[in-house]
């Protein structure tokens, strides 16, 4: 039993945003019926693969679709459409992630679905929303980040943007869609009315720049990374290379952290620079870069162990997942039948969580 037990979700989404949203619902006990086309969700074919419950599955697919039921439907056929209508009749939530207009052509836009289930909570996830000049423009995560201004500040010291390490627009829309659906379900309990949610990746990501794009939001020029506190212009929010070619990070700009470290390094004279505007801390950054280059990453980890400074080694995923913290928090879970899952970030005190089975394509028939 979970917080969402008794909620039925019909999910037509694929790849990342929609499946991420619905797996969080499945993790909390919702019955998620994953509607797949005859060829299956393309994420099923994304390497690498691992054995889950005795079957080979994409690790990506397994972690975003565990605990769901897989039903294969050809929505271009009368039979497939009839079966989908049957599933909708008993559903609480309907999720789709196609380009705007596709669901209308198939006969399952909000207006039509509402005639089948009047109190349905219907969520559309798209790159740019259902209306506007960009509505039909094809885009995955990075193109959305580029158009929203985020990629411009995902840059190095040379100012050239690089491919981001996290699909932030995809993930922001998954979280936003979940929030919208849960709000709508709470509202439905009070009013008896369903809702339509037009969740755009672009719209979902944009609020995430409030702390960095202030000058542009206020109507002025765009921020430049090297003059921003959170984007590379501050000594105590910075990445430094160590003597063995690895890296460490200082991740807290508070004066107390700067004072603690600079006192230990006998350079308290540089404290005013730590308080100076971002972009004016060059001498401080240069000093810290020189200091960090004198020891290996592991030596710095040991050195910082007893110091109250927001410090962290820069780990790769293998190193990060092997950290004791992961085990202590139970964040990497092996399923009973084999296969690793990243645990849900939302867990409740006193409630056990175990990963649901990864569905084979069409396992639950139509």
LUMKEFI-639674 format. One line per 4 residues: number of its first residue (from 1); their letters; for each residue x, y, z of C-alpha. Coordinates in Angstrom, 2 decimals, padded with zeros to 5 digits. Layout:
# LUMKEFI-639674
NUM) a) X,Y,Z | ... $
//
This chain:
# LUMKEFI-639674
1) xxxx) 000.00,000.00,000.00 | 001.21,003.49,-000.82 | -000.10,007.02,-000.65 | -001.57,006.67,-004.17 $
5) xxxx) -003.08,003.20,-003.85 | -006.42,003.15,-005.65 | -005.38,005.74,-008.26 | -005.33,004.46,-011.84 $
9) xxxx) -003.11,006.15,-014.43 | -003.28,005.55,-018.17 | 000.11,006.64,-019.49 | 000.88,007.03,-023.20 $
13) xxxx) 004.20,008.81,-022.67 | 007.65,007.52,-023.66 | 011.34,008.30,-023.17 | 011.93,010.42,-020.04 $
17) xxxx) 009.56,013.20,-018.80 | 006.25,011.34,-018.67 | 007.69,007.99,-017.52 | 009.62,009.77,-014.76 $
21) xxxx) 006.41,011.40,-013.58 | 004.37,008.19,-013.66 | 007.03,005.99,-012.05 | 006.91,008.27,-009.00 $
25) xxxx) 003.18,007.56,-008.87 | 003.75,003.81,-009.33 | 006.33,003.85,-006.53 | 003.56,005.14,-004.25 $
29) xxxx) 001.09,002.43,-005.19 | -000.75,003.93,-008.16 | -001.80,001.47,-010.85 | 000.02,002.78,-013.91 $
33) xxxx) -001.01,001.23,-017.20 | 001.73,001.96,-019.70 | 000.29,002.05,-023.21 | 003.01,001.12,-025.69 $
37) xxxx) 002.90,001.10,-029.49 | 003.57,-002.25,-031.19 | 007.30,-001.41,-031.43 | 007.45,-000.53,-027.72 $
41) xxxx) 008.80,002.47,-025.83 | 012.09,003.44,-027.56 | 013.72,003.62,-024.11 | 013.58,-000.19,-024.02 $
45) xxxx) 016.37,-000.23,-026.61 | 018.68,002.22,-024.84 | 021.92,000.62,-023.62 | 023.28,-000.39,-021.20 $
49) xxxx) 021.25,-003.45,-020.27 | 021.10,-005.47,-017.06 | 019.18,-008.47,-015.74 | 015.97,-007.53,-013.93 $
53) xxxx) 013.76,-010.34,-012.61 | 015.60,-012.76,-014.90 | 015.00,-010.66,-018.03 | 017.39,-008.32,-019.83 $
57) xxxx) 016.15,-004.73,-019.68 | 017.56,-001.30,-020.39 | 018.69,000.18,-017.06 | 017.07,003.47,-018.12 $
61) xxxx) 013.79,001.78,-018.97 | 013.79,-000.35,-015.82 | 014.34,002.57,-013.47 | 011.59,004.67,-015.07 $
65) xxxx) 008.98,001.95,-015.65 | 009.20,-000.43,-012.72 | 005.91,-001.35,-011.12 | 003.85,-000.45,-014.21 $
69) xxxx) 001.67,-002.63,-016.40 | 002.54,-002.79,-020.09 | -000.32,-002.90,-022.59 | 000.44,-002.78,-026.31 $
73) xxxx) -002.15,-000.94,-028.41 | -002.13,000.19,-032.01 | -003.97,003.48,-031.66 | -004.34,003.75,-035.42 $
77) xxxx) -006.64,000.72,-035.36 | -010.29,000.66,-034.30 | -009.56,-002.21,-031.94 | -006.76,-000.29,-030.22 $
81) xxxx) -008.89,002.81,-029.83 | -011.79,000.83,-028.40 | -009.54,-000.80,-025.80 | -008.05,002.56,-024.82 $
85) xxxx) -011.54,003.97,-024.30 | -012.30,001.06,-021.97 | -009.17,001.76,-019.93 | -009.95,005.49,-019.74 $
89) xxxx) -013.42,004.79,-018.38 | -011.89,003.49,-015.14 | -008.95,005.88,-014.97 | -008.21,008.82,-012.70 $
93) xxxx) -005.28,010.24,-014.67 | -004.43,010.30,-018.37 | -000.90,011.22,-019.49 | 000.42,011.81,-023.01 $
97) xxxx) 003.66,013.18,-024.39 | 003.06,013.52,-028.13 | 003.45,016.62,-030.25 | 000.46,018.97,-030.03 $
101) xxxx) -002.34,017.85,-032.33 | -001.53,014.13,-032.34 | -004.06,013.22,-029.66 | -006.79,015.18,-031.42 $
105) xxxx) -006.11,013.30,-034.65 | -006.32,010.01,-032.78 | -009.56,011.06,-031.12 | -008.18,011.24,-027.57 $
109) xxxx) -007.73,014.95,-026.94 | -009.01,016.30,-023.60 | -012.48,017.08,-024.93 | -013.00,013.53,-026.18 $
113) xxxx) -011.44,011.85,-023.15 | -013.61,013.98,-020.87 | -016.74,012.58,-022.51 | -015.55,009.11,-021.55 $
117) xxxx) -014.49,010.05,-017.97 | -015.86,013.48,-016.97 | -013.62,013.89,-013.91 | -010.39,012.78,-015.60 $
121) xxxx) -007.14,014.56,-014.77 | -005.52,014.89,-018.20 | -001.86,015.87,-018.49 | -000.11,016.73,-021.76 $
125) xxxx) 003.68,017.00,-021.67 | 005.40,018.66,-024.62 | 008.49,020.71,-025.37 | 006.85,024.12,-025.74 $
129) xxxx) 003.19,023.71,-024.82 | 000.01,023.25,-026.80 | -000.16,026.78,-028.24 | 002.28,029.34,-029.60 $
133) xxxx) 004.71,029.66,-032.50 | 007.00,026.96,-031.08 | 004.26,024.46,-030.23 | 005.04,022.22,-033.21 $
137) xxxx) 008.80,022.74,-033.20 | 010.63,019.42,-032.62 | 012.87,019.46,-029.57 | 014.41,017.24,-026.96 $
141) xxxx) 016.00,018.42,-023.74 | 019.10,020.25,-024.98 | 017.23,022.30,-027.57 | 014.83,023.46,-024.87 $
145) xxxx) 017.73,024.37,-022.59 | 019.30,026.28,-025.48 | 016.16,028.29,-026.23 | 015.49,029.00,-022.55 $
149) xxxx) 018.94,030.56,-021.97 | 020.29,027.80,-019.74 | 022.79,026.33,-022.18 | 024.50,029.71,-022.55 $
153) xxxx) 025.57,029.59,-018.90 | 026.48,025.90,-019.01 | 029.92,027.01,-020.12 | 033.55,026.76,-019.21 $
157) xxxx) 036.11,029.47,-018.56 | 036.33,030.09,-022.30 | 032.63,030.95,-022.42 | 031.75,028.14,-024.83 $
161) xxxx) 028.61,026.19,-023.85 | 028.94,022.43,-023.53 | 026.49,019.52,-023.52 | 024.85,019.52,-020.07 $
165) xxxx) 025.26,016.57,-017.73 | 021.61,016.47,-016.68 | 018.49,016.57,-018.86 | 017.13,019.42,-016.78 $
169) xxxx) 014.21,020.36,-019.05 | 013.02,016.75,-019.21 | 013.33,016.32,-015.48 | 011.77,019.69,-014.63 $
173) xxxx) 008.73,018.83,-016.72 | 008.40,015.41,-015.08 | 008.39,017.00,-011.62 | 006.07,019.81,-012.72 $
177) xxxx) 003.66,017.34,-014.31 | 003.60,015.27,-011.12 | 002.90,018.36,-009.03 | 000.13,019.47,-011.38 $
181) xxxx) -001.52,016.05,-011.38 | -001.41,015.74,-007.61 | -002.83,019.27,-007.20 | -005.62,018.39,-009.63 $
185) xxxx) -006.41,015.17,-007.75 | -006.65,017.09,-004.48 | -008.89,019.65,-006.17 | -011.07,016.89,-007.62 $
189) xxxx) -011.62,015.46,-004.15 | -013.04,018.85,-003.13 | -015.02,019.81,-006.22 | -015.60,016.58,-008.13 $
193) xxxx) -014.13,018.20,-011.24 | -011.17,016.97,-013.25 | -008.59,019.19,-014.94 | -006.41,019.66,-018.00 $
197) xxxx) -002.69,020.31,-017.50 | -000.63,021.73,-020.36 | 002.88,020.98,-019.08 | 005.69,022.34,-021.24 $
201) xxxx) 009.34,021.45,-020.74 | 010.24,025.07,-021.55 | 007.78,026.50,-019.02 | 008.87,024.00,-016.37 $
205) xxxx) 012.56,024.81,-016.70 | 012.31,028.61,-016.88 | 011.63,029.27,-013.16 | 014.86,027.45,-012.36 $
209) xxxx) 016.85,030.52,-013.47 | 015.44,032.91,-010.84 | 018.65,032.85,-008.77 | 021.03,033.30,-011.70 $
213) xxxx) 019.23,035.35,-014.36 | 018.06,038.19,-012.14 | 019.45,040.96,-014.34 | 017.69,039.61,-017.42 $
217) xxxx) 014.44,038.93,-015.54 | 014.52,042.56,-014.39 | 014.77,043.72,-018.01 | 018.50,044.22,-018.18 $
221) xxxx) 021.37,042.34,-019.85 | 021.95,038.63,-019.62 | 024.25,037.41,-016.85 | 027.76,036.28,-017.79 $
225) xxxx) 028.89,033.14,-016.00 | 032.26,034.37,-014.85 | 030.65,037.32,-013.08 | 027.94,035.29,-011.34 $
229) xxxx) 028.27,033.91,-007.84 | 026.70,030.57,-008.74 | 028.22,030.18,-012.20 | 031.96,030.49,-011.76 $
233) xxxx) 032.68,034.00,-010.53 | 033.15,033.18,-006.86 | 036.13,031.57,-005.17 | 034.06,029.56,-002.73 $
237) xxxx) 031.63,028.28,-005.35 | 034.22,026.88,-007.67 | 035.85,023.72,-009.03 | 039.59,023.20,-008.57 $
241) xxxx) 042.04,020.68,-009.99 | 044.17,018.58,-007.66 | 047.73,017.33,-008.13 | 046.58,013.97,-009.50 $
245) xxxx) 044.47,015.56,-012.25 | 041.19,015.06,-010.39 | 038.93,017.79,-009.03 | 037.34,019.09,-005.86 $
249) xxxx) 034.63,021.67,-005.29 | 033.99,024.42,-002.81 | 030.21,024.70,-002.63 | 029.35,027.30,000.00 $
253) xxxx) 029.93,031.05,-000.28 | 028.96,031.96,003.27 | 031.58,034.12,004.96 | 031.94,031.67,007.85 $
257) xxxx) 033.17,028.97,005.47 | 035.61,031.35,003.80 | 036.89,032.49,007.18 | 037.36,028.93,008.42 $
261) xxxx) 039.39,027.88,005.38 | 041.42,031.06,004.94 | 042.29,031.10,008.65 | 043.63,027.54,008.39 $
265) xxxx) 045.59,028.48,005.26 | 046.96,031.59,007.02 | 045.52,033.91,004.36 | 042.81,035.73,006.26 $
269) xxxx) 043.89,038.82,004.34 | 041.96,037.41,001.37 | 038.66,037.32,003.28 | 037.47,040.67,001.86 $
273) xxxx) 037.77,039.16,-001.63 | 035.46,036.31,-000.61 | 032.88,038.99,000.20 | 033.55,040.98,-002.96 $
277) xxxx) 031.15,040.91,-005.93 | 031.43,037.90,-008.20 | 033.84,038.59,-011.02 | 036.14,040.51,-008.69 $
281) xxxx) 037.55,037.49,-006.89 | 040.26,036.60,-009.37 | 043.13,036.82,-006.88 | 041.26,034.58,-004.42 $
285) xxxx) 040.44,032.02,-007.10 | 044.04,031.98,-008.30 | 045.32,031.42,-004.75 | 042.90,028.58,-004.08 $
289) xxxx) 043.73,026.99,-007.43 | 047.42,027.06,-006.51 | 046.70,025.55,-003.08 | 044.50,022.71,-004.35 $
293) xxxx) 047.11,021.78,-006.93 | 049.50,020.79,-004.12 | 047.70,017.63,-002.95 | 045.78,014.74,-004.45 $
297) xxxx) 042.02,014.58,-004.27 | 042.09,011.87,-001.59 | 044.57,013.87,000.47 | 042.24,016.86,000.36 $
301) xxxx) 039.29,014.70,001.43 | 041.28,013.63,004.48 | 042.50,017.20,005.12 | 038.98,018.66,005.08 $
305) xxxx) 037.47,015.92,007.27 | 037.62,017.97,010.49 | 036.98,021.40,008.95 | 033.64,023.19,008.74 $
309) xxxx) 033.86,024.10,005.06 | 031.41,023.25,002.25 | 033.88,021.02,000.42 | 033.36,017.95,-001.74 $
313) xxxx) 035.45,015.77,-004.03 | 034.17,015.64,-007.61 | 033.21,011.99,-008.05 | 032.20,010.05,-011.13 $
317) xxxx) 029.00,008.00,-010.94 | 030.83,004.78,-010.06 | 032.57,006.49,-007.15 | 029.40,008.29,-006.08 $
321) xxxx) 027.26,005.13,-006.05 | 029.95,003.31,-004.06 | 029.99,005.99,-001.34 | 028.84,004.83,002.13 $
325) xxxx) 026.16,007.54,002.10 | 024.33,005.69,-000.68 | 024.14,002.52,001.42 | 023.30,004.38,004.62 $
329) xxxx) 020.33,006.05,002.95 | 019.28,002.95,001.00 | 019.45,004.84,-002.28 | 020.54,001.97,-004.53 $
333) xxxx) 018.25,-001.02,-004.17 | 018.59,-004.46,-005.70 | 015.25,-005.95,-006.68 | 014.31,-009.36,-005.31 $
337) xxxx) 014.75,-010.92,-008.73 | 017.93,-008.97,-009.48 | 018.71,-005.60,-011.03 | 019.56,-002.26,-009.41 $
341) xxxx) 017.09,000.59,-008.94 | 017.67,004.12,-007.72 | 015.28,004.50,-004.80 | 012.56,007.16,-004.98 $
345) xxxx) 013.56,010.45,-003.41 | 010.10,010.66,-001.82 | 009.80,008.12,000.98 | 007.75,008.18,004.15 $
349) xxxx) 008.79,007.36,007.70 | 007.71,003.90,008.77 | 006.84,002.74,005.26 | 008.91,000.16,003.43 $
353) xxxx) 009.60,000.50,-000.28 | 010.57,-002.25,-002.67 | 010.92,-001.80,-006.43 | 008.12,-003.16,-008.56 $
357) xxxx) 008.78,-005.57,-011.41 | 009.91,-004.25,-014.78 | 007.20,-005.10,-017.32 | 007.95,-006.96,-020.51 $
361) xxxx) 006.44,-005.35,-023.58 | 002.74,-006.15,-023.71 | 003.02,-008.38,-020.66 | -000.39,-007.34,-019.39 $
365) xx) -002.05,-007.83,-022.78 | -004.73,-005.54,-024.18 $
//
